[in-house]
């Protein structure tokens, strides 16, 4: 028998369907339960875990094979008459771990076939959920970011940068230096431009290696790109620099015009409203103080 459970992230409602005894429900418990809901309303997408998928011939329209950032899966995307087919292979796996068939009518419907080791199946489920979330929310001024985020004095701040540059470390340095800091999410916070123009950051069920799954949000007070350096210095970024920083940290590349246009409009709105900085820093407590002092001096537009 199939079980269906609903979740809400950054104001977007979606559901997951799988067999009652599927291991995925136990795996989802810690990260997804804070976002569980019984709310009735329009769902952005529904993802169903299946035991088989029909064969689909299609044209290869996107692939990041050999180009994926370290720790991220290889993804190939095929476009066919029945929809889009994603093939997902996790790092270190010797075979494909998931096939995700996505179809859209009034709402997005997705069907996921998992394979391989349990850890690869779980990571592939996460990748599939990220894909569905991005595809179904791009038209609603919403971006899933690759970043670490904190809340301080009622404002959210996100730290951007390539893997290994110290985003998570910088979040810890804020908490160590300032004390009254809450880690919102350590890998994939969500940014959304609300109907009134306010830019807000949200926690999500996707937090990488740090188990931080908080259903909380706050207005975005600053965007900070972390760069390793032998000193601590915060410099304001121009709107163009801020746009480039955000764009490079958005989860998943664009593969069609609709996604590209939605992302462009969302990022333009964000950089017009929120100050952005480049933080050259050491992994020390003083970096947290220097960065916080810089962003606190800047008045939110």
NORNOR-V772271 format. One record per pair of residues at least 4 apart in sequence whose C-alpha atoms are under 8 Angstrom apart, sorted by the first residue. I is the first residue (numbers start at 0). J is the second residue. Records with the same first field share a line. If there is no record, write none. Layout:
I->J, J
This chain:
0->18, 19
1->16, 17, 18, 19
2->16, 17, 18, 19
3->14, 15, 16, 17
4->14, 15, 16, 35, 36
5->12, 13, 14, 15, 35, 36, 37, 38
6->12, 13, 14, 31, 34, 35, 36
7->11, 12, 13, 34, 35, 36
8->12, 34, 201, 202, 203, 214
9->189, 190, 191, 201, 202, 203
11->42, 43, 136
12->40, 41, 42, 43, 44
13->42, 43, 44, 45
14->42, 44, 45, 46
15->45, 46, 47, 48
16->45, 46, 47, 48
17->21, 23, 47, 48, 49
18->48
20->24
22->26
23->27, 121
24->28
26->121
27->31, 32
28->32
29->33, 212
30->204, 205, 210, 211, 212
31->35, 204, 212
33->212, 213, 214
34->203, 204, 214
42->106
43->106, 107, 132, 135, 136
44->106, 107, 108, 109, 131, 132, 135
45->107, 108, 109
46->108, 109, 110, 111, 128, 131
47->109, 110, 111
48->110, 111, 112, 113
49->110, 111, 112
50->112, 113
51->112
52->100, 110, 112
55->79, 81, 84
56->77, 79
57->77, 78, 79, 80
58->77, 78, 79
59->75, 76, 77, 78
60->75, 76, 77, 78, 254
61->74, 75, 76, 77, 254
62->73, 74, 75, 76
63->67, 73, 74, 75
64->73, 74, 75
65->73
67->71, 72, 73
68->162
69->162
70->90
71->89, 90
72->87, 88, 89, 90
73->87, 88, 89, 90
74->85, 86, 87, 88
75->85, 86, 87
76->83, 84, 85, 86
77->83, 84, 85
78->82, 83, 84
79->83, 84
81->102
82->100, 101, 102, 103
83->99, 100, 101, 102
84->98, 99, 100, 101
85->97, 98, 99, 100
86->95, 96, 97, 98, 99
87->95, 96, 97, 98, 123, 126
88->92, 94, 95, 96, 97, 123
89->95, 96, 119, 122, 123
92->96, 119
94->115
95->114, 115
96->113, 114, 115, 119, 120, 123
97->111, 112, 113, 114, 120, 123, 124
98->111, 112, 113
99->109, 110, 111, 112, 127
100->109, 110, 111
101->107, 108, 109, 110, 131
102->107, 108, 109
103->107, 108
106->135
107->131, 135
109->131
111->124, 127
113->120, 123, 124
114->119, 120
115->119, 120
116->120
117->121
118->122
119->123
120->124
121->125
122->126
123->127
124->128
125->129, 205
126->130
127->131
128->132
129->133
130->134, 251
131->135
132->136
133->137, 142, 143
134->258
136->140, 141, 142
137->141, 142, 258, 261, 262
138->257, 258, 261
139->191, 261
140->191, 192, 193, 261, 262, 264, 265
141->189, 190, 191, 192, 262, 265
142->189, 190, 191, 249, 250, 262, 265
143->187, 188, 189, 190, 249, 250
144->186, 187, 188, 189, 190, 248, 249, 250
145->159, 186, 187, 188, 248, 249, 250
146->157, 158, 159, 160, 166, 185, 186, 187, 188, 248
147->157, 158, 159, 166, 167, 170, 183, 184, 185, 186, 187, 188
148->155, 156, 157, 158, 170, 182, 183, 184, 185, 186, 188
149->155, 156, 157, 170, 180, 181, 182, 183, 184
150->154, 155, 156, 180, 181, 182, 183, 217
151->155, 156, 179, 180, 181
152->179, 180
153->217, 218
154->217, 218, 219, 220
155->199, 200, 216, 217, 218, 219, 220, 221
156->219, 220, 221, 222, 223
157->219, 221, 222, 223
158->166, 169, 170, 222, 223, 224, 225
159->166, 222, 223, 224, 225, 244, 245, 248
160->164, 165, 166, 224, 225, 226, 248
161->248
164->225, 226, 227
165->169, 225, 226, 227, 282
166->170, 225
167->171, 185
168->172, 282
169->173, 282, 286, 287
170->174, 182, 287
171->175
172->176, 282, 283, 284, 285, 286, 287
173->177, 178, 180, 284, 286, 287, 288, 291
174->178, 179, 180, 181, 287
175->284, 287
176->284, 285, 287, 288
177->287, 288
182->211
183->188, 201, 202, 211, 212, 213, 215, 216
184->188, 202, 203, 205, 206, 211, 212, 213
185->206, 207, 209, 211
186->205, 206, 207, 208, 209
187->202, 203, 205, 206, 207
188->200, 201, 202, 203, 205, 206
189->200, 201, 202, 203
190->198, 199, 200, 201
191->198, 199, 200, 201, 265
192->196, 197, 198, 199, 265, 268, 269
193->197, 198, 199
196->268
197->218, 272
198->218, 219, 269, 272, 273
199->216, 217, 218, 219
200->216, 217, 218, 219
201->214, 215, 216, 217
202->212, 213, 214, 215, 216
203->212, 213, 214
204->212, 213
205->212
206->210, 211, 212
219->273
220->273, 274, 294, 299
221->273, 274, 275, 276, 294
222->241, 273, 274, 275, 276
223->275, 276, 277, 278
224->244, 275, 276, 277, 278
225->277, 278, 279, 280
226->277, 278, 279, 280
227->279, 280, 281
228->279, 280, 281
229->280, 281
230->279, 280, 281
231->278, 279, 280, 281, 285, 286, 289
232->278, 279, 280, 286, 289, 290
233->276, 277, 278, 279, 289, 290, 293
234->276, 277, 278
235->274, 275, 276, 277
236->240, 241, 274, 275, 276, 277
237->241, 275
238->242, 270, 271, 275
239->243
240->244
241->245, 270, 275, 276
242->246, 266, 267, 270
243->247
244->248
245->249, 266
246->266
253->258, 259
254->258, 259
255->259
256->260
257->261
258->262
259->263
260->264
261->265
262->266
263->267
264->268
265->269
266->270
267->271
268->272
269->273
270->274, 275
271->300
272->299, 300
273->299, 300
274->294, 297, 299, 300
276->294
278->290
280->286
281->286
282->286
283->287
284->288
285->289
286->290
287->291
288->292
289->293
290->294
291->295
292->296
293->297
